[in-house]
Amino acid sequence: MIYFEKGGPEVALTDGEIREGLFRALDKAGRRNRVLAIPPDITRFYSRAGLITRFVHEYYGEKLTDILPAIGTHEPMTEPEIHRMFPDVPVSLFRVHDWRNDVVTVGEVPGSFLKEVSEGMVSYSWPAQLNTMIVKGGHDLIVSVGQVVPHEVAGMANYNKNIFVGTGGPEGINKSHFLGAAYGLERIMGRADTPVRKVLNYASGHFTSDLPLLYVLTVVGRDRSGRLVVRGLFIGDDAQCFLRASELSLEVNFVMLDKPLEKIVVYLEPEEFRSTWLGNKSIYRTRMALAGGGELLVLAPGLKEFGEDREIDRLIRKYGYKTTPEILDAVEHHEELRQNLSAAAHLIHGSSEGRFGVTYCPGHLSKEEIESVNYQYADLGEMISRYNPAKLEEGYNRLADGEEIYFVSNPALGLWSWKDKFARG
C-alpha cells in the first residue's frame, strides 16, 4: 500500500514538506523499536536520501539502530562523505556492506523464469542475496530510501533493486547486470517493466514478503533556473509507490530531443564520479541521443580508476570496452569473466558498439590507460578551457567559434534520446 505520495512535473517540495510527508507515513507504519535505514551512498548524493535519512533519525532517535548504505560494488563511504551526505547523523550508526562475503541467499529464481523474461538470452537461475543484517538483524522496520530515475540495468532505479543489488552478493549482482546487458541496454532504460525488474519482483514476492520493508522514493529534477528540486515523494510497502514514482520520473528526467546530436559534452563531478564504473553513466544515459558518427566528450576531473572493486578494475583494464559480440565471446572463452558477469555487463554497457566516439578527459588516469580500454583521450585542462562547465548552459550551446554542443552537467539525473528512437528501442 501507499502511505504517502505527492508529486508532479511542476512540484518543488521543500525540506519541510518532505519531513512532514515522511513523518505522516511513519505514523501510519506504527510503533517500532528497532529500525534499519538503507540509503544510497555518496554516488546518489542528489537523491535527497541524506536529508530523508536525517529525518528518519530525528523521528526514531535511538530506535534507529543501524544505517547500511546500499553501496553494491562501490567503495565504502568515508567519514567525510558520511558527514557531507548525512549531516547531524551519528557516524557510529553506519555499517559497511561487504558484498563479497557478508550476504545470505534467501531463495533462487528458477532459470526457466529468466529464460522466459529475457526472451531466451539467458537461462541461468538467479540467487536472491541480501546483506546478513537485513535478514538476521532483528529489525522490526527496514526503511529503504532512494531516488527513482532511468537506469541502465533495471530500467528505472531503486525500489527492490536497492535491496537485492545495493545490498546484494556477488552472484546476484553479477547475474542481474549480465541479464540486463544481454537483453539490451537501450531496450531497458526508462522502462519500469523490464526483465531485471521482473526477476527482482519475483524475489520480493517469493522470498522477502515477511521482511518489514518500507520504501521512501524521491523523483528529482531541475526547475527552469536549473536548480535541482524534489518533484515527488512516494512512500509505501509494495510496487505501487515505485510505479507511481517511475511515471513521474519519465516526465521529469527523460529529455526527448527533436533530432540526434552530433556532440555531447558531459561533466562528471569529482566527488561523485571517480571511476568509469560510475562515470560511464555519461555513455549509458546519452547514447540514445547521439547521432551515428557523433562524439561524446567526458570531462572527468575525479577519474582515478576504472572499477571501484580491485578485481573488476583489473578485468576492465585487461579486456577493455568492446562490442557486445566481442564481450560475449570473451565470456564464453574466459572463466574469469564468467565468474564476474557484472564486469562483463559493464564492458558491454560502456561500448559505443562502434556507432559513436567516446573521448575521456581524466583528472588522474594517463593517456595510455584511457586508450588501453578503447576510449579516446583528451587533455582535461585544454578541454575545460574550451568547454567550461561553469559557463555552459544545460542543453544546447553555441560556442564563440560557432561550434554547437549539447551539455549535460550530471548524467546520473536523467536520460536523453531523440524522437522515435525510444519507441523503436
Backbone torsions as a table, in degrees:
resi	resn	phi	psi	omega
1	MET	NA	157.3	177.2
2	ILE	-93.0	124.9	-180.0
3	TYR	-89.2	-30.7	179.5
4	PHE	-160.4	141.9	171.6
5	GLU	-152.6	138.1	173.7
6	LYS	-156.3	128.3	-179.9
7	GLY	176.6	165.3	178.4
8	GLY	175.0	161.2	-176.8
9	PRO	-63.4	-17.9	178.0
10	GLU	-111.6	2.6	179.8
11	VAL	-75.1	143.2	173.6
12	ALA	-136.1	94.0	-175.8
13	LEU	-72.6	132.8	175.5
14	THR	-80.5	165.9	176.0
15	ASP	-58.5	-38.3	179.4
16	GLY	-64.9	-39.3	178.2
17	GLU	-68.9	-36.6	176.6
18	ILE	-64.1	-45.0	178.7
19	ARG	-60.8	-46.0	-178.3
20	GLU	-62.8	-44.2	179.6
21	GLY	-64.4	-41.8	178.3
22	LEU	-63.3	-46.5	-178.7
23	PHE	-62.9	-37.8	177.2
24	ARG	-62.4	-41.5	179.3
25	ALA	-66.9	-42.1	-179.8
26	LEU	-67.5	-32.6	173.9
27	ASP	-60.8	-42.4	-179.8
28	LYS	-67.4	-30.8	-179.5
29	ALA	-67.3	-22.0	177.6
30	GLY	90.8	174.1	-175.2
31	ARG	-66.7	135.6	178.2
32	ARG	-134.6	152.6	-174.7
33	ASN	-116.8	-20.7	-179.3
34	ARG	-144.0	107.5	-169.6
35	VAL	-115.9	137.8	173.8
36	LEU	-114.5	129.8	175.0
37	ALA	-107.3	137.2	179.1
38	ILE	-125.4	87.6	175.7
39	PRO	-91.8	170.4	170.8
40	PRO	-75.1	178.0	178.6
41	ASP	-96.7	-165.5	-173.7
42	ILE	-63.4	-20.8	179.3
43	THR	-70.4	-9.8	174.4
44	ARG	-119.3	39.2	-175.0
45	PHE	-55.1	-39.2	-173.0
46	TYR	-83.2	5.1	177.7
47	SER	-70.6	-15.9	-171.4
48	ARG	70.0	14.6	177.0
49	ALA	-65.8	-29.4	177.3
50	GLY	-63.4	-45.0	177.4
51	LEU	-62.0	-44.8	-177.8
52	ILE	-65.2	-40.1	177.2
53	THR	-62.4	-37.6	176.2
54	ARG	-62.5	-39.1	178.0
55	PHE	-68.2	-37.1	175.9
56	VAL	-60.4	-41.6	178.3
57	HIS	-66.0	-39.4	178.1
58	GLU	-61.8	-41.2	-176.6
59	TYR	-69.6	-46.4	-172.7
60	TYR	-94.9	-20.9	-179.2
61	GLY	59.3	-130.3	-176.2
62	GLU	-68.9	-10.9	176.9
63	LYS	-76.9	-15.3	168.6
64	LEU	-81.4	99.8	-171.1
65	THR	-93.5	-22.8	-174.9
66	ASP	-148.9	143.6	171.9
67	ILE	-126.5	121.1	-176.2
68	LEU	-118.9	93.9	177.7
69	PRO	-58.4	135.3	-178.5
70	ALA	-83.8	79.7	-172.5
71	ILE	-84.6	-12.3	-175.5
72	GLY	56.5	-122.3	178.9
73	THR	-96.5	6.9	-177.5
74	HIS	-73.2	166.3	173.8
75	GLU	-66.7	146.8	175.7
76	PRO	-59.4	150.5	178.9
77	MET	-68.0	141.3	174.5
78	THR	-85.8	163.8	178.8
79	GLU	-61.2	-42.1	175.8
80	PRO	-60.7	-36.3	178.1
81	GLU	-66.9	-39.3	178.0
82	ILE	-63.0	-44.2	179.1
83	HIS	-62.8	-38.0	-179.2
84	ARG	-68.4	-44.5	-174.2
85	MET	-85.7	-31.2	-175.2
86	PHE	-125.1	61.5	-178.3
87	PRO	-60.1	140.8	176.9
88	ASP	74.0	3.1	175.1
89	VAL	-98.4	127.2	-176.5
90	PRO	-57.9	130.5	178.5
91	VAL	-62.1	-28.3	-178.0
92	SER	-62.6	-17.2	-179.7
93	LEU	-81.4	-15.1	-171.1
94	PHE	-84.3	135.7	177.2
95	ARG	-116.5	158.7	-179.6
96	VAL	-107.7	128.7	176.3
97	HIS	-82.4	115.5	176.7
98	ASP	-94.9	92.2	-169.9
99	TRP	-68.8	-20.1	-179.7
100	ARG	-87.7	-20.5	-171.2
101	ASN	-128.6	-42.9	-169.3
102	ASP	-93.9	61.0	-179.3
103	VAL	-135.8	157.9	173.2
104	VAL	-126.4	148.9	176.8
105	THR	-98.4	121.1	-175.0
106	VAL	-101.0	-5.8	179.3
107	GLY	172.4	175.5	-178.1
108	GLU	-137.9	124.7	175.8
109	VAL	-79.4	126.2	-173.4
110	PRO	-65.9	149.7	-179.9
111	GLY	-60.7	-31.3	178.9
112	SER	-61.9	-34.2	178.6
113	PHE	-70.4	-43.8	178.6
114	LEU	-64.5	-38.1	178.0
115	LYS	-62.5	-39.6	179.9
116	GLU	-66.4	-49.8	-174.3
117	VAL	-74.1	-24.0	179.9
118	SER	-91.7	3.2	-178.3
119	GLU	58.1	39.9	174.7
120	GLY	84.9	3.3	-177.6
121	MET	-72.2	-33.6	174.4
122	VAL	-137.0	157.3	179.1
123	SER	-139.1	13.9	178.2
124	TYR	-79.4	159.6	173.2
125	SER	-79.8	165.5	-176.7
126	TRP	-130.0	121.5	179.6
127	PRO	-82.7	132.0	174.4
128	ALA	-84.6	103.8	-175.2
129	GLN	-113.0	139.6	-178.2
130	LEU	-136.1	154.7	171.2
131	ASN	-58.6	139.6	-176.1
132	THR	-55.6	-36.6	-177.6
133	MET	-60.8	-33.8	-178.4
134	ILE	-65.3	-38.2	-175.6
135	VAL	-87.3	-37.6	-171.0
136	LYS	-117.8	10.2	-175.2
137	GLY	-81.0	-7.5	177.8
138	GLY	72.6	22.4	179.7
139	HIS	-81.7	142.4	176.7
140	ASP	-100.2	3.7	169.9
141	LEU	-155.8	134.1	176.1
142	ILE	-121.9	113.2	-176.8
143	VAL	-100.5	109.2	179.7
144	SER	-96.3	118.7	-173.2
145	VAL	-113.8	139.0	176.0
146	GLY	176.2	-178.7	-174.7
147	GLN	-109.9	135.6	172.6
148	VAL	-93.8	124.0	-176.2
149	VAL	-157.0	152.4	177.0
150	PRO	-52.3	140.3	-172.5
151	HIS	-139.1	147.2	-172.8
152	GLU	-79.8	-19.7	-178.9
153	VAL	-102.5	-48.3	-174.6
154	ALA	-97.2	-11.4	-176.3
155	GLY	98.8	-56.5	170.9
156	MET	-131.8	137.0	-175.7
157	ALA	-74.5	158.7	167.2
158	ASN	83.1	-158.8	-169.1
159	TYR	62.8	-131.3	-174.3
160	ASN	-73.1	-9.7	170.9
161	LYS	-62.4	-35.0	179.0
162	ASN	-59.3	-29.0	-178.4
163	ILE	-89.6	-56.2	-171.6
164	PHE	-77.3	-22.4	176.6
165	VAL	-109.5	-47.9	-179.3
166	GLY	-60.8	-33.0	175.6
167	THR	-122.2	26.7	-176.3
168	GLY	-87.4	-177.1	-179.1
169	GLY	-107.7	177.0	-172.4
170	PRO	-60.7	-44.2	-177.1
171	GLU	-70.2	-41.5	179.0
172	GLY	-64.0	-43.9	179.0
173	ILE	-65.9	-47.2	-179.4
174	ASN	-57.3	-50.9	-173.7
175	LYS	-71.4	-33.5	178.1
176	SER	-68.7	-40.9	178.5
177	HIS	-64.7	-41.6	-177.9
178	PHE	-70.4	-35.1	174.9
179	LEU	-56.6	-47.8	179.6
180	GLY	-63.7	-41.4	-179.0
181	ALA	-67.0	-43.3	-178.7
182	ALA	-65.9	-37.4	179.5
183	TYR	-69.6	-36.1	177.0
184	GLY	124.7	112.8	-176.9
185	LEU	-54.7	-44.8	-175.4
186	GLU	-76.7	-10.9	173.6
187	ARG	-87.4	-11.0	-172.3
188	ILE	-106.9	-45.3	-170.1
189	MET	-58.0	132.4	177.1
190	GLY	86.1	7.1	-178.9
191	ARG	-117.5	134.8	-179.7
192	ALA	-81.2	-24.5	-177.6
193	ASP	-109.5	98.8	-176.5
194	THR	-133.1	167.0	176.9
195	PRO	-56.1	-42.9	-179.8
196	VAL	-63.1	-44.2	-179.5
197	ARG	-65.5	-37.4	178.0
198	LYS	-60.2	-40.4	178.8
199	VAL	-66.4	-44.3	178.6
200	LEU	-62.4	-40.2	179.5
201	ASN	-67.3	-37.1	175.4
202	TYR	-59.2	-46.0	-179.5
203	ALA	-63.5	-41.7	178.5
204	SER	-60.5	-45.5	-176.5
205	GLY	-70.7	-32.2	-174.6
206	HIS	-97.3	-27.5	-168.3
207	PHE	-121.9	-20.1	-175.2
208	THR	-128.0	17.6	-177.7
209	SER	-64.4	-18.5	-179.9
210	ASP	-90.3	-5.9	178.5
211	LEU	-77.8	138.7	-177.7
212	PRO	-80.7	66.4	-175.0
213	LEU	-89.1	135.9	172.9
214	LEU	-129.6	125.7	-177.2
215	TYR	-100.2	129.8	177.1
216	VAL	-117.8	109.4	-169.8
217	LEU	-120.4	133.3	176.4
218	THR	-109.5	157.5	166.6
219	VAL	-124.0	123.7	-174.9
220	VAL	-117.9	134.5	177.4
221	GLY	-144.0	-176.6	179.4
222	ARG	-105.1	140.4	173.3
223	ASP	-84.2	-175.8	-174.7
224	ARG	-64.4	-21.2	178.6
225	SER	-88.8	-3.3	-178.2
226	GLY	92.1	-0.1	-179.2
227	ARG	-77.7	139.0	177.6
228	LEU	-74.9	131.1	179.9
229	VAL	-136.1	155.1	176.1
230	VAL	-85.3	113.3	-178.6
231	ARG	-86.8	-19.7	-178.8
232	GLY	-160.6	151.3	174.9
233	LEU	-135.1	122.7	-175.9
234	PHE	-130.5	124.9	-175.4
235	ILE	-130.0	127.4	179.8
236	GLY	-170.0	179.3	-176.7
237	ASP	-115.2	11.0	176.7
238	ASP	-144.9	-168.1	-171.6
239	ALA	-70.0	-16.6	-173.8
240	GLN	-62.9	-40.3	179.9
241	CYS	-66.0	-34.5	177.1
242	PHE	-67.3	-43.9	-179.5
243	LEU	-65.3	-38.3	178.0
244	ARG	-67.5	-41.6	177.9
245	ALA	-64.8	-38.3	179.7
246	SER	-63.5	-40.7	177.9
247	GLU	-59.6	-44.4	179.9
248	LEU	-69.3	-39.5	-179.0
249	SER	-60.2	-38.5	178.2
250	LEU	-62.9	-35.1	176.5
251	GLU	-70.1	-36.1	-171.4
252	VAL	-92.2	-40.5	-168.5
253	ASN	-104.4	-8.1	-177.1
254	PHE	-101.6	112.5	-179.4
255	VAL	-97.1	114.6	179.7
256	MET	-101.4	120.3	-176.5
257	LEU	-99.1	159.1	-179.1
258	ASP	-73.7	-30.2	-178.4
259	LYS	-151.1	161.1	179.9
260	PRO	-66.7	156.7	-174.4
261	LEU	-103.2	142.5	179.1
262	GLU	-83.6	-30.9	-178.9
263	LYS	-148.0	127.7	176.2
264	ILE	-120.6	133.5	174.6
265	VAL	-112.0	124.8	-179.3
266	VAL	-117.1	136.9	175.4
267	TYR	-106.7	132.8	177.3
268	LEU	-110.1	113.8	180.0
269	GLU	-60.2	129.5	-171.7
270	PRO	-63.3	-31.2	-179.1
271	GLU	-77.1	-18.1	-177.6
272	GLU	-100.8	-34.6	-173.2
273	PHE	-121.8	103.6	-179.6
274	ARG	-117.2	0.0	-177.9
275	SER	-142.4	158.0	173.1
276	THR	-71.8	-22.3	174.3
277	TRP	-53.2	-39.4	176.6
278	LEU	-96.1	-42.0	-174.2
279	GLY	-65.9	-19.3	179.5
280	ASN	-72.1	0.9	166.1
281	LYS	-57.5	-26.9	175.4
282	SER	-59.5	-32.4	177.6
283	ILE	-83.9	-50.1	-175.0
284	TYR	-55.4	-48.9	-168.4
285	ARG	-81.5	-18.3	-178.0
286	THR	-108.6	-9.7	-171.0
287	ARG	-58.2	-35.0	-178.3
288	MET	-74.1	-12.7	179.3
289	ALA	-94.0	-14.4	-175.2
290	LEU	-83.0	138.4	175.9
291	ALA	-74.2	155.6	172.3
292	GLY	-59.5	130.7	-176.2
293	GLY	81.3	3.4	179.6
294	GLY	-77.0	-179.6	-177.1
295	GLU	-131.8	135.6	171.2
296	LEU	-109.6	119.9	178.6
297	LEU	-109.3	122.2	-174.1
298	VAL	-112.1	114.0	175.8
299	LEU	-87.8	111.1	-170.0
300	ALA	-130.4	73.6	-175.4
301	PRO	-63.7	-24.0	-178.4
302	GLY	-94.5	-0.3	-172.3
303	LEU	-68.6	118.7	-177.5
304	LYS	-130.2	-8.7	-176.2
305	GLU	-157.4	171.1	177.4
306	PHE	-96.5	-55.6	177.3
307	GLY	-110.5	143.0	179.3
308	GLU	-75.6	-21.6	173.4
309	ASP	-95.6	136.5	-173.1
310	ARG	-58.6	-43.3	-178.5
311	GLU	-68.6	-41.1	178.5
312	ILE	-65.4	-38.7	176.3
313	ASP	-58.7	-43.1	179.4
314	ARG	-62.3	-42.4	-178.1
315	LEU	-67.8	-38.4	177.4
316	ILE	-62.7	-44.7	179.4
317	ARG	-63.6	-35.1	-176.6
318	LYS	-74.7	-44.6	-171.5
319	TYR	-100.0	-30.0	178.8
320	GLY	72.9	170.0	179.8
321	TYR	-85.6	110.6	-176.5
322	LYS	-127.1	178.0	-178.7
323	THR	-68.3	160.8	-179.9
324	THR	-55.4	-48.5	178.8
325	PRO	-59.1	-37.5	-179.9
326	GLU	-66.7	-41.3	-180.0
327	ILE	-71.2	-40.1	177.5
328	LEU	-61.8	-37.2	176.7
329	ASP	-66.2	-40.2	178.6
330	ALA	-65.0	-37.6	177.4
331	VAL	-62.8	-40.0	-178.7
332	GLU	-65.5	-33.5	-172.0
333	HIS	-103.9	-6.7	-176.1
334	HIS	-129.1	116.3	-177.4
335	GLU	-60.8	-37.0	-177.0
336	GLU	-63.2	-30.1	175.0
337	LEU	-78.3	-36.7	176.9
338	ARG	-62.5	-29.4	178.0
339	GLN	-84.7	-6.3	179.5
340	ASN	-136.1	64.5	-173.6
341	LEU	-66.6	-24.1	176.1
342	SER	-66.9	-34.5	175.4
343	ALA	-66.5	-42.5	177.3
344	ALA	-61.8	-42.6	178.2
345	ALA	-61.5	-42.3	179.8
346	HIS	-62.4	-38.7	178.6
347	LEU	-64.6	-35.5	175.2
348	ILE	-68.7	-47.3	-179.1
349	HIS	-58.6	-36.6	-174.5
350	GLY	-84.1	1.5	179.5
351	SER	-90.1	142.6	172.9
352	SER	-84.1	-1.2	-176.7
353	GLU	57.6	24.0	179.7
354	GLY	76.9	7.3	-175.5
355	ARG	-87.0	-30.1	-179.8
356	PHE	-147.3	165.9	-179.8
357	GLY	-94.7	146.3	177.0
358	VAL	-121.5	120.1	178.2
359	THR	-117.5	118.8	178.5
360	TYR	-99.2	140.5	175.8
361	CYS	-120.2	86.3	-171.3
362	PRO	-86.2	152.0	176.4
363	GLY	-80.5	-26.6	-171.5
364	HIS	-132.7	-22.6	178.2
365	LEU	-82.4	152.1	-176.7
366	SER	-86.7	166.8	175.4
367	LYS	-58.1	-42.7	-178.8
368	GLU	-63.9	-40.4	179.4
369	GLU	-65.4	-45.3	-179.7
370	ILE	-62.1	-46.8	-177.6
371	GLU	-70.1	-24.8	-179.5
372	SER	-68.1	-22.2	178.4
373	VAL	-101.0	12.7	172.1
374	ASN	80.4	24.7	167.7
375	TYR	-103.3	163.7	172.7
376	GLN	-91.2	156.8	-175.9
377	TYR	-118.8	143.4	169.6
378	ALA	-142.1	150.7	-178.1
379	ASP	-69.2	128.5	-176.1
380	LEU	-62.0	-46.5	-178.0
381	GLY	-59.9	-44.3	-179.8
382	GLU	-64.5	-43.0	-176.8
383	MET	-71.7	-36.5	177.7
384	ILE	-70.4	-30.9	175.4
385	SER	-62.9	-37.1	-179.8
386	ARG	-84.5	-41.9	-177.8
387	TYR	-116.7	78.4	-175.3
388	ASN	-78.1	113.3	-178.0
389	PRO	-58.1	-29.7	-178.6
390	ALA	-70.8	-18.9	-176.2
391	LYS	-109.0	-17.5	-178.5
392	LEU	-77.9	146.4	174.8
393	GLU	-88.8	147.4	173.6
394	GLU	-60.3	125.2	180.0
395	GLY	99.2	-140.2	-173.2
396	TYR	-72.5	137.3	176.2
397	ASN	-140.4	142.4	170.8
398	ARG	-117.4	120.6	-177.8
399	LEU	-78.3	169.7	-176.0
400	ALA	-58.7	-32.3	-178.7
401	ASP	-89.1	6.9	176.2
402	GLY	96.8	-8.2	180.0
403	GLU	-65.9	136.3	177.9
404	GLU	-105.1	129.9	177.4
405	ILE	-134.9	166.2	172.9
406	TYR	-119.1	125.8	-173.8
407	PHE	-107.7	134.5	175.3
408	VAL	-123.3	118.1	-175.3
409	SER	-82.8	-22.0	177.7
410	ASN	-156.0	103.3	-175.5
411	PRO	-68.2	-19.0	-177.9
412	ALA	-70.2	-12.7	-173.7
413	LEU	-96.4	3.7	-178.0
414	GLY	-165.3	-170.0	177.9
415	LEU	-145.2	137.0	-176.4
416	TRP	-124.4	136.8	175.9
417	SER	-152.0	-177.0	177.8
418	TRP	-127.9	163.2	-173.4
419	LYS	-48.2	130.3	177.9
420	ASP	79.6	-23.0	-177.8
421	LYS	-63.1	-45.7	-176.8
422	PHE	-63.6	-42.4	-178.9
423	ALA	-64.8	-37.3	-179.5
424	ARG	-74.4	-32.1	-176.5
425	GLY	-63.7	NA	NA
